[in-house]
Amino acid sequence: MTGSGTPDDELLGRVFLSRVVEPGDEVTGRWVREYGVGEVVRRLREGTEALPGVSYKRWDGLRARGQRADPGRDLAVAREAGVRFLRPGDVEWPGQLDDLGDARPIGLWVRGRASLRMWALRSVAVVGARACTEYGAHMAATLAGGLAERGWVVVSGGAYGVDGAAHRGSLGAGGATVAVLACGVDRPYPRGHTQLINRIAEQGLVIGELPPGDHPTPSRFIVRNRVIAALTRGTVVVEAAHRSGSLVTARAAQRLGRHTIGVPGAATSGLSAGVHELLRGDAVLVTDAAEVVELVGDMGELAPERRGPVLPRDLLEPRARRVLAALPGRRAATADEVARGAQTTEDDAVARLYELRSLGYVERHGDGWKLTRQAMISVRAGHSGC
């Protein structure tokens, strides 16, 4: 499936292993590295000489799987479904997956027309709780849409909740998205997301380590998460409880030296407790797509400076602001009292007070000066965030 010619032995061998061994199995990865694909396949097929590092019981189980494996048929079924098989060394293989070492995928089944290698170079993972709140779904969709508008590929797991919201947010913005499944890519899971995953396959990419028709299991979801982490420049977690699978993705990203990013939630929300724990560690807090890009993007892709609204008094010259701040809130004050509060001379204070009167901030009350109603409103507005 890496070209139009006849599949070679190494390709058939990796397709065979994708059917026989579980994703992320480091023992198999070590076998492939030390003995080569051909030798590992030969021993599994013949069974005359066991490979090291596994029990006899497990070896017999792998051999039994091997007897039922038919890589030629898997490739034919994949071809009918518009699925191709990628292996390390292929032009389209994302090199960052090699950071997984012996846990690197034996190969990847890919559904969709885009180049996985090119898309992965500028990608961000957005993951989180399946049973997310409306806030979590909104943040995931908004972040994904913002990333898509900035030319970033959004990677997630195709699940309910945050994953689905992230995929939809990216698609809705006309962007690119990749779903990494824990089952065969020709069998959308969860079934309730069949339409979404089919749409992702049409507009983006659906990928996975398991051969056509294979089903998901709890352990496969966990090991799938390392691919999401390795494939992307950083992982954003939107809502995750303490035992959430998305935290597995975040910790994998940390181990791989990728950016680990969290979106804060309410302090009382159990669904954000895992995110907050990440943020107490090495994760970085973000609130929008611009802040994510500032972390994962190229030098100079800075998020805009955050500041509150500009108030009329912010436009005053600094010495005039100090004099205004020295006036009491509810009574008149003499020029001498104002001067002491503003740490200036009485003559300077009087000059500034007349300037402020012309602007409508203060008024004369006999020998004293007092804030006008306009100034009182401005002062309250300036302190409203305290």
C-alpha angles and dihedrals in degrees: 000000000000092000144353096274132087113296112258126229095258091052092048089047093055092046087051091051092048087061096043107041131048119252116267095019104156094194090061090044089055091048091053092048095047103034105020129241095277095055094045091051092046093053093046091050097044098033093200096121121031120220117238127259102044135084122251089249093056092043090054090049092053091047091051090053090047092056090059096043118107110180093181091057092046090054091048093050090047092051091053090052093048092251126140131197121231125196133186110283096032116127090245096047112117105235093208089072087069087072086077090072113197089358090064113125116268084224142322131245109217130195117189138053104258125096109260092202093055094044093048091057090071104030139124128195118228112190139156149126122349092210092047127164125247086260091055093049091047094049093046093050093044093048092047092047091050092048091049091051088054092052099260125138114232115218123194142144103262092240130136119275120019095007093055092044090052093050092047092047091054094045091046090056090051091252138137124267137177125206115204108202132199091217140043110312090228090062110062114215133225091038091219087065096052093112092046094048091047089052090049089052089053097046101024139359136297113197139173144154098237123090124247115300096012117139132227126253130186092257092050091057090054096049090043088065093068089063091053090050096046095044096057138059092234144356122232115199116204111187118342131167121221093271098039119140089224088069087061087059091048094049091047088053090052092051090049093051094249124140114273112205134181136196109214122231135186113313089232095051115108088199090064097043093095092049091050090051089054090049090053086059128040100314120113122232117234134175103187145014094267090061091049091052091048087061102040101027134083124289110286097029091120127171114241117267111266117228138149126251118298110250123206091247090056087069093059120107109263096250091051090050090053092052091047090050091051093061114099116246101234109023143042122266133199121247089248091055091047091049091054091049092049093043094235139107123285092243091053091047091052091050091051092046091055089048090051091047090056088054093050098250101112139021136201119255106184105290092348141072129228137186116257123230089259091056092047090055090048092051092050091049091051092053098041093100094054 
